[in-house]
């Protein structure tokens, strides 16, 4: 989800709620402690130099159980971040701590923002020697060299 999509949702939202994909809710007293742009400049295992940019939200919950972040407040934080940091309309990455700090993608289900699971991947699979996944087919789906050849149960052999 891009920053512009989040802003569009917040413009008409009554509340700001986050959930994990498994349905677990981020406690409603969470804070957005950071809004920023994260730039990752790296080299992959195949030797290709890459630059990846994302807008980052960091969620944190403390023991101030009465705290509630309103949509207007989050819009103001985003607006300030755009002005001061020059945020671009990039994909959102959310940092949230459960047993460890996790990085999540972001989606919206019509009511709540959903922290979507992310995965690592090799960006240079051809250079690493990782074989392409073989297509699994059933033996009966294999083409025959000769249409007149015997088939299982055909009684020709």
Residue, then its C-alpha position, 0 to 999 in steps of 0.5 A: x500500500x502506498x502513502x497516498x492510499x493511506x492518506x485517502x483512507x485516513x481522510x474519511x476514517x473514524x478510527x485508526x486500527x491495525x491488525x496482524x494477518x492472523x486477526x490479532x489486534x494491535x492494542x488500540x492505545x498504540x502510538x506511531x512513534x516514527x514516520x520516515x523514509x528508509x533507504x536501503x542501498x545494498x548489493x545482492x548476492x549476484x553483485x547487483x547494486x540496488x537501492x530500495x526506498x520505503x515510507x516507514x511507520x513504527x508502531x509502539x504500545x506503552x502503558x498509557x491505556x487511554x491513548x487513542x490515535x485519531x485519523x486527523x492526528x496521523x494525517x498531520x504527522x504524515x503531512x509534517x513528514x512529507x514537508x520536512x523529510x520530502x517523503x515520496x509516494x512510496x510503499x509503506x513498511x510498518x515496524x511493530x514489536x511483538x516478540x521481536x521487531x518485525x517488518x510488515x507490509x500494509x493493506x486495508x480490509x475496509x475497516x482496519x489496516x492489516x500488517x501483512x507478513x513479509x518474506x526474504x528472497x534471493x534477488x539473484x537466483x540465477x547467479x546463486x545457482x538456485x534451480x527453478x522450481x520444477x512443474x509437478x504433473x501427473x503421469x497421465x498428463x504427459x504427452x505420448x510420442x505416438x497417439x497409437x501407443x499403449x495406454x494403461x488398461x488399454x489391453x494392447x500389451 
